[in-house]
Amino acid sequence: MTQLPLFFFDGPLTVNTDITLDADTARHIWQVLRMDAGDKLLLTDGKGILATGTVNTSERQTCRVTITKAELQSQSGVRLHLCVAFTKNNSRNEWLLEKAAELGVTSIIPLIVSRSEKIHIRADRWQKILQSAILQSQQYYMPHLAEPTKLEVAIGMLKDKEHKLIAHCIHGQTKTPLSKMLNPAGETVILIGPEGDFTPNEVTLCVARGFKPVSLGNHRLRTETAAITAAAFFNVMNDEAI
């Protein structure tokens, strides 16, 4: 049986109600998929709801859908919180957001640290990227994207998480390979520094707050590459649980 197409709807998905999809989605349904009245589709709100709908009206700019079924999908208890010092390069930040969402990261926290670069926040565009990524990967939970957060504040926010890791490249400091530190269960936090890396004082602070230093290998990775490497490792470790 052919899988019904999945779309994002930023609003309540309630059985026996009619909704109007945004113009871009309507255009895709009408022009690309050639859907018409009576056709069925799937919708998610990015908060775990998966709904089935029937098209009422399909035009170039307008698509109205009647919700016929809506269920909250279970969410795995295995979760990764990715804390990353974003770069000043927007295209690299957007690539990071897209791939992190595809890999099922629970939350993304842009870190503000000593060597952070000024970033240009494009909130609406970034949300669209996350929405598109979860549709591409057939997921129903969208990662929570936090506001840029100072390191000390982020540490406090995440103090109760089960497994806490910090990746850095400082020579002479003991680090354990990430593959040996990831646990196949529970919630994990990993901190990824800026292009200039965390400062020794920042690493010391994190270690004092319960973070374990880890290495991502012998090669020096770009910030976004390091973040996605960590997320991919996490998924492999938790393959059966996710």
C-alpha positions in Angstrom: 0.0 0.0 0.0 1.3 3.4 -1.0 2.3 5.6 2.0 0.1 8.7 2.2 2.0 12.0 1.9 2.9 13.7 5.2 2.6 17.4 5.8 3.2 19.8 8.7 0.4 21.9 10.3 1.2 24.5 12.9 -2.0 24.2 14.9 -4.5 21.8 16.6 -5.3 18.6 14.7 -8.7 17.6 16.1 -11.0 15.0 14.7 -14.1 16.2 12.7 -12.6 19.7 12.3 -11.6 21.5 9.0 -8.3 23.2 8.7 -6.7 25.3 6.0 -3.1 24.5 5.0 -0.6 27.3 4.3 -0.2 28.5 0.7 3.1 26.7 0.1 1.7 23.4 1.2 -1.5 24.0 -0.8 0.6 24.8 -3.9 2.6 21.5 -3.5 -0.6 19.5 -3.1 -2.2 21.0 -6.1 0.7 21.5 -8.5 3.1 18.7 -7.6 1.0 15.9 -6.2 -2.2 16.8 -8.2 -4.4 15.9 -5.3 -8.1 16.6 -5.4 -11.2 16.5 -3.3 -11.6 13.1 -1.6 -7.9 12.3 -1.5 -6.3 11.4 1.8 -3.1 12.7 3.4 -1.3 12.7 6.8 -0.5 15.6 9.0 1.6 16.2 12.0 2.0 19.2 14.4 5.6 18.3 15.3 4.4 17.6 18.9 3.6 14.0 18.4 0.2 14.1 16.8 -0.3 12.1 13.6 -3.6 12.9 11.9 -5.3 11.5 8.8 -7.2 14.0 6.7 -9.4 14.2 3.6 -9.0 17.0 1.1 -12.1 19.1 0.7 -10.8 21.8 -1.6 -7.5 21.8 -3.6 -6.5 24.9 -5.5 -3.3 26.7 -6.3 -3.3 28.8 -3.1 -5.9 27.0 -0.9 -6.3 23.6 0.5 -8.9 22.7 3.1 -8.8 19.4 4.9 -11.2 17.5 7.2 -9.4 15.7 10.0 -10.8 12.1 10.3 -8.3 10.6 12.7 -5.7 12.0 15.2 -3.5 10.1 17.6 -0.6 11.0 19.8 2.4 8.9 18.8 4.7 7.5 21.5 8.1 9.2 22.0 11.2 7.2 22.8 12.7 7.7 26.2 16.1 7.7 24.5 16.8 11.4 23.9 19.7 13.6 22.8 20.1 17.2 23.7 22.7 18.9 21.3 24.3 22.1 22.7 26.4 23.7 19.9 28.2 27.0 19.5 26.9 28.0 16.1 29.2 29.5 13.5 28.8 32.9 11.7 28.1 30.9 8.5 24.3 30.7 8.1 24.4 27.9 5.5 26.5 25.7 7.8 24.1 26.4 10.7 21.1 25.5 8.5 22.8 22.3 7.4 23.3 21.4 11.1 19.7 22.0 11.9 18.4 20.0 9.0 20.6 16.9 9.7 20.1 17.1 13.5 16.4 17.0 13.0 16.6 14.1 10.5 18.6 12.2 13.1 15.9 12.7 15.7 17.7 15.0 18.1 15.3 16.1 20.9 16.6 19.6 21.4 19.1 22.0 20.0 20.6 24.7 22.2 22.9 27.3 20.5 25.6 28.0 23.0 27.2 31.3 23.8 30.8 30.8 24.9 34.0 32.9 25.1 34.9 32.2 21.5 31.4 32.3 20.0 30.9 34.3 16.8 28.0 36.6 16.2 25.2 34.7 14.5 22.3 36.0 12.5 19.2 34.3 13.8 16.5 33.6 11.2 13.8 32.1 13.5 11.1 31.6 10.9 13.5 30.1 8.3 15.1 27.8 10.9 11.7 26.5 12.0 10.8 25.8 8.3 14.0 23.8 8.0 13.2 21.7 11.1 9.6 21.1 9.8 10.9 20.0 6.4 13.5 17.7 8.0 11.0 15.8 10.2 8.7 15.3 7.2 11.6 14.0 5.1 12.5 11.5 7.9 8.9 10.6 8.7 8.9 11.8 12.3 6.2 13.4 14.4 8.3 15.2 17.0 10.2 18.3 16.0 13.4 19.2 17.9 13.0 22.1 20.3 15.2 24.9 19.2 16.2 27.1 22.1 17.3 30.7 22.1 21.0 31.3 22.2 22.1 30.5 25.7 25.1 31.2 27.8 27.1 28.2 28.8 26.6 28.5 32.5 22.8 28.9 32.0 22.7 25.9 29.7 24.6 23.8 32.3 22.0 24.7 34.9 19.1 23.9 32.6 20.5 20.5 31.9 21.8 19.6 35.4 19.3 16.8 35.9 20.0 14.9 32.7 21.3 11.4 33.1 24.4 11.4 30.8 26.4 14.7 30.2 29.3 14.9 27.8 31.6 17.7 26.5 33.6 17.2 23.3 36.8 19.3 23.0 40.2 19.2 21.3 42.4 20.6 24.1 45.8 18.8 24.1 47.1 17.3 27.3 43.6 16.8 28.8 42.2 13.4 29.3 39.4 12.5 27.0 37.5 9.2 26.3 36.4 8.2 22.8 32.7 9.1 22.4 31.9 5.6 21.3 32.9 4.3 24.7 31.0 6.9 26.7 27.6 6.8 25.1 25.1 4.7 27.0 22.3 2.8 25.2 19.5 4.3 27.3 18.2 7.5 28.9 18.8 11.1 28.1 22.2 12.4 26.9 23.5 15.9 26.7 26.6 16.7 24.6 28.3 20.1 24.3 30.1 21.0 21.1 32.3 24.1 21.1 32.9 26.9 18.5 35.6 26.8 15.8 38.2 27.9 18.3 37.0 25.2 20.7 36.0 25.7 24.4 38.6 27.5 26.6 40.3 25.4 29.3 38.3 27.3 31.9 35.0 26.4 30.2 36.0 22.7 30.1 37.0 22.8 33.8 33.7 24.4 34.7 31.7 21.7 32.8 33.7 18.9 34.3 33.1 20.3 37.8 29.3 20.2 36.9 29.4 16.5 36.0 30.2 16.6 32.3 32.6 13.9 31.0 35.2 14.9 28.4 35.0 13.0 25.2 36.9 12.8 21.9 35.4 12.6 18.4 38.5 11.1 16.9 41.9 12.1 15.8 40.8 14.6 13.1 39.8 18.2 14.0 36.2 18.5 12.8 34.2 21.6 11.9 31.6 22.5 14.6 28.6 21.2 12.6 30.4 18.1 11.5 31.3 17.3 15.2 27.6 17.8 16.2 26.3 15.5 13.5 29.0 12.9 14.2 27.8 12.8 17.8 24.2 12.5 16.9 24.9 9.7 14.4 27.0 7.8 17.0 24.1 8.2 19.5 21.6 6.8 17.0 23.8 3.8 16.2 24.3 3.1 20.0 20.5 3.3 20.5 19.4 1.7 17.2 17.1 -0.8 18.9 15.6 1.7 21.3 14.8 4.5 18.9 
